[in-house]
Amino acid sequence: MDGATGQYRAAGCLRRVKNPVRLARAMLDSQSSHVFLVGQPGDDLARARGLDVVDNEYFTTPKRRDFWLSKKKPQQQQKVDEHGTVGAVALDLHGNLATANSTGGMMFKHTGRMGDTAIVGAGLYADKDVAIAW
């Protein structure tokens, strides 16, 4: 989110975009009419814009896979409080604020579930005076 202009772009439920924040930034920089893309269209737009796309396995590490296997139980909802959300706030040379965040989501949630990380006012916010990513 660009605090100077209030403009915002986001993408969620992606499977192949290596750096989702770069996709959101590319959408913002191009003044894309796409404000929020979800799923395959986001992956497709990233590819069309020349951004890095990777096989989904890129996002899996042996440690995380072992953790998932140790907690997964058939027919039961699991609660896992560990997740990998990151956020950043920036102040440029002209005093303009911006914010961005990204998450791999939470384990054991239904396919297609999207959290609030990419939602203005719920996961991030920026204006001329303040920028927050949580």
N, C-alpha and C positions, 0 to 999 in steps of 0.2 A: 504494500500500500504506500502510495506517494503522499506524504503529509502536506506537501506544498499545494498539490492539486486536488487531493481527496480521491484520486483515481485508484482503482483496485482491479486486480485480475487474479484468478485462482484456477487450480485444477485439482481434482481429487479422484480417488479410486483408479489411479494409474498403475500399470503393470510393467512398463518398459522404459519410462523416462528416467534417465540416470539422475538428473538434477531437476526436480519439479519446480524449484524456485526460479531456475533459468527459463523454464517454460512460461511461468507467470510473468516474469520480467519481459520476455520477448513479446508476449501478448500486450503488455502495458506499453512498451516502446513503439509497437506498430499501431497503437490506437485500435487494436482489434475490437470488433463489435462483440466478440466472445468474451463475456465477463467471467464466466465460471463454466469450465468444461469438466465433465465427469466421464471416466472410463476410456474406452477405445478412441473416441474422438480426440481426447487430450494426447494420447500416445501418437495418433496419426498426425496431429498438428505439430508436435515436437519433431517428428521425422521430416515433415514438409519444411520446417524452419531450419533444418540442418543441425538440430540439437542431438546430443548423444542419447541413443536408445540402446538398451542392453537386454539380454535374456533375463527373465524374471529371477532365475537362479542366482544372478549377480548379487541380489539383495539378501541372500541366505548365507550365514556362516555356520560352520560346524557347531560352534558353541550354542547359537540360537536354535539350530535344528535339534540338538540334544536336549536343550531346555524344553522345547515344544513337545518332543516325544515323551519326556519324563512327566509332563503335566497333563498331557492329553488323555482323557478317559472317555470311552464310548458313551454316547447318550447323556452326557453331563455337561452343563455349562461350567466353564472354568473361569475363575477370577485370577487375572495376572496383572499386578500393578506395575510391572516393568514395561516400559515402552521407550521408543526413541524419538521423542519430539525435540526439535531444536528450533530456536528462535534467534533473530538478530534485529537489532535496532541500529540505524546509521544516521549520522549527522554529517552533511557534506560541508564543503568550504564556504558555501553561501548561507549556511544556517538552516538548510532544509532537512527535515526528518523523513525517514522511511522505515518501514518494518517488513519483515518476511519471516515465515516459519514453514516447517516441513515435518511430517511425521510418517513413519512406516505403519502407523496404526497400532491397534492392540490385538494381541493374539486371542483366538477362540471366539471371535465375533462373527456374525453372519456375513457371508459374501455380499458385498455391496454396501455394507454399513460404513457410514462416513462420520467421523467425529467433527468437533467444532473448530479444529485447528485453522482451517482456511476461511472461517466465517468472520466477517468484519464485526467487531464488537464482542465476539465470543472468544476468538483465538488471537486476534490481532487488531490493532487500531493505530492510525497515525493522523495527525493534523499539523498545523504550523507550530503548535506548542508542546506536543507530547507524542511519543511513539511507544507502543507497548506490544510485546509478543509474549504470549503465555500458553 
